[in-house]
Amino acid sequence: MTHYYFNIRRHDVLDRDLEGAEFATFEEAYEEASQAAREMLAEKVLANHVIDGSCFEITTEDGAVAGELAFRSLIRFT
């Protein structure tokens, strides 16, 4: 199991995930990040907030960026 952190990047600001979570694979961590981002997007839509360029930077315990997930990439238009 690997410990992953879902840090949120909003433009030049990085909001660090201090807890993180254990996942067997990066794919499982990415799927969890996708679900969390969908929930965050739903809250923004309900509050009539602008959907900006936020993304998750998924990092490992040593701080290496394993992947990124742009919140906008989860919005389906058709």
ZIDA-V723345 format. One record per backbone hydrogen bond with DSSP energy under -1.0 kcal/mol. CO is the residue of the C=O (numbers start at 1). NH is the residue of the N-H. If there is no record, write none. Layout:
# ZIDA-V723345
((CO;NH) (CO;NH))
This chain:
# ZIDA-V723345
((2;23) (4;21) (5;59) (7;57) (8;15) (9;55) (10;13) (13;10) (15;8) (21;4) (23;2) (25;29) (26;30) (27;31) (28;32) (29;33) (30;34) (31;35) (32;36) (33;37) (34;38) (35;39) (36;40) (37;41) (38;42) (39;43) (40;44) (41;45) (42;46) (43;47) (44;49) (45;48) (54;71) (55;9) (56;69) (57;7) (58;66) (58;67) (59;5) (60;63) (64;60) (67;58) (69;56) (70;73) (71;74) (72;75))
